[in-house]
């Protein structure tokens, strides 16, 4: 498995705005997953996108995957205060997930 | 369905002591992974167990060990605790399909270990 690198490290936006964060990885993958972590809590699975998919939606979340560029993006639309959290990507496809340092998202009310 | 349960939630230990943390996975999940999270090192993989066998291991010293029981519950043990072992320890369980791909991990709330 491999570790993804999230970018930016930190992001602050006004409530209601959209937030975009990116993930880059190095080798080929079967899928890529995004997770959210509220401060001091466990990670929560958000979405899984397979290598043969280019875009996936789940509620206010939109994930894209570009395997040619080895990158993925997570878009959160109409952000809410409750979206304040750290977001991690996990590229891979088997049972061993490894994580980068995440993007710390702060939503300003 | 009950989620992943980690016990205890908080723990304070003294340097040199040992500690055992417990993780009960979601019913039907046979894979359990452990992670250490610190402000400096981020979220690091410790090891993964499947059907009582350790299948993957991260880069941690031998002081960190684990095991899995026949009911899939898992424990991890840290011996001779050091100040640097203070961290949030997270456990995750997964259902592993036959092709072993596309596995979503379900995390517990973690055990916050403080070594003084």
Interface residues (C-beta under 8 A of the other chain):
Chain A: X30 X31 X33 X35 X40 X41 X42 X43 X44 X45 X48 X50 X88 X90 X93 X94 X95 X96 X97 X98 X99 X100 X101 X102
Chain B: X4 X31 X33 X35 X42 X43 X45 X48 X50 X55 X56 X88 X90 X92 X94 X96 X100 X101 X102 X103 X104 X105 X106 X107 X108 X109 X110 X112
